[in-house]
């Protein structure tokens, strides 16, 4: 039996678990284990949290990753089926766009807008309780605050949580994550709200916690209460460590999403197994609705993407963006699995040129903390081939790489590795046009995109031995003014590949008009940069 499944069975059967559990929880967990083997540790502690919080959320382990996982019931052999036919599967794939996001200015999600007429809760208005469950050397549970006053107050955000030993020593404390958008809660008298807390990884041989202390958001003061029980340590030889606390924002319900988009489920596919320093990792995000038949992405969902060292969990690179959810002029609508509609977003993440070789986890996280995804397999960052040297490359005209529109043109040039060793290129080439006498026409090309071609920016491109290729695009206006004055025409282009000093000549005929030329960074393959 799978080790994680066995641990979860033990958790469900623990006589200290006082809240009811769904009768089909074990079956649901088995399904989740098979689909998310890479998330075993997180799934284990999350199971304890949802079981303690309500005993009915074990279904959160069941995830969908598209139509391939949908089981269609039989229609009854040769007999004509009386069931209505299911809709044909549809798939929407949204192109990547570099839409930056500043988490200091979050969008207005329904359920997250504060009412300024309701004062923030203070510690003297509330009481604190806790419910925790040990699992595989970690602890998971909730801290619960109850309004004991005669008036309503408001809660929003993550509490600061500290685990204290019997002598008052802080064993571990959480850190604030301002990236997330949390529910705004009007806490009426006698009502309560809770925040999930995970203490992980295993902390065997560390002093058992005696109290938990909670610092309320918005400077509301501190509360503390006694802890009961202690985590079960499944490993006797674990090196003592303090671990870390992962704390969610306060919620009025740990089961029902506070805003529609918080009920979405994310998964990643088309993730490469290896890459190079300086390269761009391209992958896809799939979103499905797990709580409603359809959820519009309005507002567009902000997210961050990370590469995290698999062994040390140190973040190598992080970028914040907005999903390109209204690229067609209207917000995307995310369907549930029964709709047989799949929505994918093409995403990218640049690997730093200084990235050390090793294995990294690809993590996608939205500002709504329940909506996140992690690639099933690690990405191996290789130590790549050395940069190309003078003498390894030739430059040729891309016969089919020419575009023109609105009196603007783009022209692709191919750089080919003719040596027996692989090498890399990164950045922008130098380029100028010359006439039949070899005299320079106009000014050298400047870096950037043109009217009919984009500039993808610098990435590391590997050129395989003997025939590996990279390419770039240059271009500019095709006529001057109203076309009354002809532009000088080239006989050739003089090219300096990125980082190299020796010039390469490419015979081609293109005009040089007022406005000059632009040139893109090199890209992989012979096609150049184009729309």
Helices and strands as residue ranges (DSSP letters): H 3-13, H 25-35, G 37-39, H 40-53, G 58-61, G 67-69, E 90-94, G 123-125, E 126-135, E 138-147, E 153-155, E 160-164, E 170-173, E 185-187, E 192-200, E 211-215, E 222-226, E 244-247, G 260-263, E 264-269, E 274-276, E 280-289, E 294-296, E 302-309, E 315-322, E 333-335, G 337-339, E 341-350, E 358-366, E 372-374, E 379-382, E 393-405, E 408-417, E 423-426, E 430-434, E 440-441, E 446-447, E 460-463, E 469-477, E 488-489, E 492-496, E 504-507, E 511-512, E 517-519, E 523-524
